[in-house]
């Protein structure tokens, strides 16, 4: 079956401050094994014989003032190698008017969307955003709505406690397609944590312009856990349906604890009760539609 990887990174270590200098705590644990260049040639070797035929590059946290340079670099990679087929760039949605910056980004024809990581957590190691309520910021909402005029999506990354605000953001911007990263980043695996996550996901599922990316499910476990992946799939599909979900590898982060083929096999196992049309939607059709591939 044809497959699109809707979430992967390649990088040059020299471009990424978090990969240089002293080790910094990260939500995915120790990362010494990927503290180096991860070129497109290695990614292509990782996906060999898996059926992946297209991929979407998601911004890898270059310095904010180099966001345009990052997109230009991925565009050059695509011209040289044929990969990636689309890219998601960084943009600061808190500025007064995002349009001049978007005008610079969209000069690169493979740009399909924006990601600014909004996830905030009481644990500083899990914290990325300046505060917990960026989704409710009126300036953010105003800029977010403008993405529709550029035919750009927004890759939304929030924790459970931010999902109510994220739903408000989606409701305020009905013409924008939001793609929830990593199935909502379930990090509290207690019974209460799972229940709160499911309630937050239900609020987002009530917004027809929100999709879910089934990716990064080893982030807080630091291992490949097929049973955990299956639970996330079952609950997410019950809420969103197969027409609003898509698969992504989150490589090379997941490479810290697994290979590409075992990762894909675990996700395909989680789809085992679905019919062929639903599996095709998750692995290919939805990403193709959302990211215009």
N, C-alpha and C positions, 0 to 999 in steps of 0.2 A: 504493500500500500504506500502511496505517496505521502511524504511527511514534510511539514514545515516546522522548523525550530523557531519559535516566536520570541525567544529570549536567550541570547548568548552574548559573550564579550570576547574581544581580542584586545591585546594591549601591548604597549612598549613600557617597560618598567620606568623608564626615565620620564614618562609623561604623568605618572601617578604618584603624588606625594605620599599616599598611604602605603605604597609599596616600597618606598625608599626611607632611609634613616632608621630610627628605632622602631621596633615592632609596636604596633598600636592595637589595642583590644578591638576585636571585630565580632559581630554577632555570630559568625560562622566558625569561631574558634581559631586555633592556630592555622596559619596560612603560609608557613615557610615553603611548602612544596610549590606554591604558585607565585612566589615572590620573585618573579623573573618575567622575561618576555613570554607572552602567549600569542604566537603569530597565527595568521590564518592557515598556514601550512600545517601546524599542529592540530588546529581545530578540524581541518579536512581529514587528517589522519584519524582523529578521534571518531568522526562520524562515518568513516568508511564502512560500507556494507550494511548500513542501518536503514537505508531507504530515505534518508533526509536529502531533499533536493533543493531546498531554499531555506534561508535563515534571515532573521531580523536582529541586527546589532542594537543593543541597548547601551546607552551612555555609561561609561565606567568611572565617572567621577574624576575626570581631568580637572585642573583648576578652573573655577567658574569663568574666569576671563579668557579661557581657551576653548570655550564650547564650540565656537564656529570652526576653530582649527581642528577639533575632534571630528566634526562632521566632514570637513574637507578631507581629512585623512582616510576616513572610511569610504568616502567617494572614490579616492584614488585606489584604495584596495579593490573596490568593486571593478573599476576599469582595468586593473592589472590582472585580477584573478577570477572575476565573475562572482565573487562573494564579498560582502553580504548583498542581499537583494533589496533591503530596506534598512533604514536606521532611525533610531529614536534619540533625539538630542536633549541636552540640558538647556533649560531657560529659566530665569528667575521670575516667577509669576508674581512676586511681591513688588515689582517696580511700578512706577506710575502708569506707564503705557508700554506694553510688551511689543507692540506692532513694529517699531523700528528694528528691534532685534530679530523678530520673526522674518522680516523682509530680508535680512542677511542670511538667515538659515535656509530659507526656501529656495535660494539660488542653487542649492544642491538637490538634484532631481530625485534622489532616493530617500529623501527625508519624508517620514510618514507620521511622526509624532514627537511629543515632548515628555520627558520625565524630570520632575523635580521631586526628590524624596521628602515626603511630608511626615514620615513616621517619627513619632516622639514617644518616649517611654520614661517612666520614673528611674529606670536603671540607666545611668549614663552610657554604659557600654552599648545599649540598644538605641540610643538617641541619635537622631540625625537632623531633625528640623529644629528651628529656633524656638518654637513653642508648639503646644499640642493642637492649637485651633487654627492652623493656617487655612483649612478648608472653609472656615467661617469668615475669613477676612474678606471684606467687601472688595478690596483692590484685587485680591486673588480671583475672586469670582468674576469680576469685570474682565480681567485679562483672560481668564479661562474661557469665557464665552467667545472671545475673539478668535480662539483656535478654529472654530467652525468656519470662519471666513477664509482660512488657509487650508481647509480640508485636513487638519491635523488632529490626531487622537491625543489623549493624555494617559500615560501609564501611571496609575494611582497607587501609591505605596503608603499604607497606613496600618496601624495596629488596631486591635479590637475596640479599644475605648475611643478611638477617633472615627469609628464607622458611622455614627449618627451624624457627625459633621460632614463626613464624606458624602453621605446620602443627600444632605442639604445642598452640597456643592453640585452634585449631579442634577438635582432638581432645578437649581438655578441656571444650569447650562444645558438645556435639553437637546441642543443641536450638536453637542460634543459627545463623542464616544469615549468613555472611560474604560480602561482595561486594568482591573484590580490585580496588582502584582502578587505572586506567590500565594494565591488563594487566601489573601487576607492575613498572612503572616501569623498563624496560630503559634504563639510561643508559650502560653500558659496551658499545659496539658492536664491540669486538674479537671475534675468534673465541672466545677464552676467556670473555669476558664473556657472549656469547650462549649458550655452552654451559652456563655456571654458571646463567644465568637459566632455561634450559630444565630443568635438573635441579631447581632450586627450584620451578618451576611444576609439575613432575611430583609433587613432594612434596605440594603443595597440592591438586593434582587427585585425590590419593588420599583426600582428605577430602571426603565427599559433601556436606557442608554449606558448601562454598566455591564461590561463583560468581565470574565474571570480568567486569569492566566494560571493554569495549573503547573506551577514551576516552583523551584526553590524549596521543596517540601522537606529537605534534609537540613535546612538552615539552622534550626534550633536543636536538632537531634545530633548533628555531626555524624550521621551515618545514613546508609540506605535502609529504609524500613518499609518493605512492601505493604505490611498490614496498616501502617500509618497512612501511606499514600492511598490505599483503598478506602479507608474511612473518610479521608478528605474528599475523594472523588464522589463517594456515595452521597454525602451530605451536600456537597456543592451542586451536584447535578440535580438533586431533589429540589433545590431552591432556584437554580438558574436554567436548568434544562441544557441539553447538549448543543443547542444553537447559540448559546452565549458563553461557551467555554472554549479555551484553546490551550494547547500544550507548549511548554518551553523547557529547555534543558537547564538553564542557568549555569552553563559551562563557562569558564573552568572552575567556578566555585564548587559545584558538586563533585568535581574531579578530586577534591581533597579526600573524599571517602569512597568513591566508586568510579567505575568506568562508564563510558557513554552507553554501550550496549546493555549492560545490566540495568542502568537507570531507565532507559527506554523500555526494557522488558518489564520492569516493575510497574511503570505507568500503563503499559498495554495490558498487563494482568488486571489492573484496576478497572479496565474497560471491558472485561471479559463477558459481562452480562448484557452489553449493548449490542444493537444490531450493526450491520456493516455501515449503514448510512450515518449513524451516530458516531461511530469510530472515525469515519472519514471526516466528519465535521470537526471533531476534536483535534485530529492530527493534521488536517490540511485545509478544509474548506473555510473554516471560520477565520483563520489567520490570513488566508488568501484574500478574503473579503475585507476584513478590518484594516489590514495593512496594504491593500491594493497591490497584491502581488500577481 
